[in-house]
Amino acid sequence: MGGAERNARKKKQQQMAAKSVAAARGQSSGNRNKVLIGVVVVVVLAVAVVGGVLLTRPSTPEALTPAPDLKALSVPVQRQPDATVLVGKDTAKVTVDVYEDFLCPICGTFEKKYGDQLRQHVEAGDLKIRYHVLPLLVRLSDPEGYSRDSANAAVCAADAGKFPEYHDSLYAKQPEENGAGYTIAQLVQLGTDLGITGDAFKTCVESGTYHQALEADLDKADNTPHLQAERSDGSKGFQGTPSVAVGDKLISIDNENWISDLLKA
């Protein structure tokens, strides 16, 4: 092989080597760019997640205080062995079963719409109400459990004869579903603010005295035919809160005259 050919081949090899180095550098640069882009994406996603958590963090409800313009009912209030609460005069001819959850927003709407009418007729002796305060939405507060804790506290208040006032106060400043409910300490303080004295109420709220009985009442509602609705999987269970029944008849509260219709009947 002549010197000219060797020089030409050497030059060609150098050119090919230069191209390979350039390609390698380009690939390395591209990889670095990809890594940088990946890091930026991760950082952006992290910021978005943190921002989302901050924006969706459950808000603390307003201070729990007695309902404004609260008027105590001058009728018997009796806590039943099954943790239901019967409010009204023994001579009332109609007994209405009301199923509620203190976290249920529709129950709050129900109370705003019909609460005053029900109290007037209870005071007049036309009817009495058996309240079922159910721990149905236990998981829909953060932390979990407000549904059960508030129900238990209300039944504890019934032992002190303060159920109507306690019930109305919980709905007057109802916490948001999926938000932070009131603490045990706040539930105890509400009772104190309503005039409940002694240690029995505090102990009852803090120890969850009626938790088991409340769960049993929920199970009973779940298996009571006239309170059931068909679920998506074909099974049947409690239709939810609020529900109203008289005897074994479910009452349609979509009918705005349901209270007067009951009294006429």
C-alpha positions, 0 to 999 in steps of 0.5 A: 500500500502506497503512502498516498493511500495510507494517508487517505485511509488514515484521514478517513478513519480520523473523520469517522472517529470524529463523527463517532465522538460527535455522535456520542457527545450529542447522545450524552447531551441528549441524555443529560437533557432528558434527565434535566427534563425528567427532574423538572417534571418531577419537581413540577408534579411534586409542587402540584401534589403539595399544592393540591394537598394544601388546597384540599386539606379539610377546613376546621369547622367554626367554633361549636356553640349553642344554636342561636335563639335556642328554645328548650322544649317543655316536653319529656326527653327519654333515652331508650335502651336501644340508644334512640331518644323519644321526645314528646308527650306521652299523650301524643297520638302519632310517633314519628321515627326520624333517622339522621346523621349529624354529618349528613348535609341533607339532614341539615337541610331537612332540619332547616326546612321541617325542624321548626314545624316538628318542634311546634307540634311536639310542644303542642302534644300532637306528635312525638319523635323517636330520633335515631342518630346513626353513625352512618358516615363514620368515614366521611370526616377527617379524622374519621369518626365524627358521625359516631362521636357526635351521635354518642354525645347527643345520646349522652345529652339525652341522659341529662334531658338536653337532647333537643338543644344539643341536637339543634346546636349540632345542626346549627353549625354542622361541619362539612362532609369530608372535612374536620368534625368537632373534637371530643373536647368540643362536644363535651364543652357544648354540653357544658355551655348548654347547662349540663353539669357534673362529670357523667356527661363528660365521661359518657362522651369521652368513653363512647358509652353508646357506640355499640348501641348506635351501631346496633341501631344502624344494623337494625335499620339496614335490615328493616324492610320498609327502610330498605332500598335496592343497591347497585349489586342487587342487594338491599340495605338501609336507604340512608339519612334522612329517613322518616317513618311512622310504624312500618310505613316510610314517609315521603319527605319530598311531599312538603305537606307530609307533617300536616298529612300525618296529623290529618290521618 
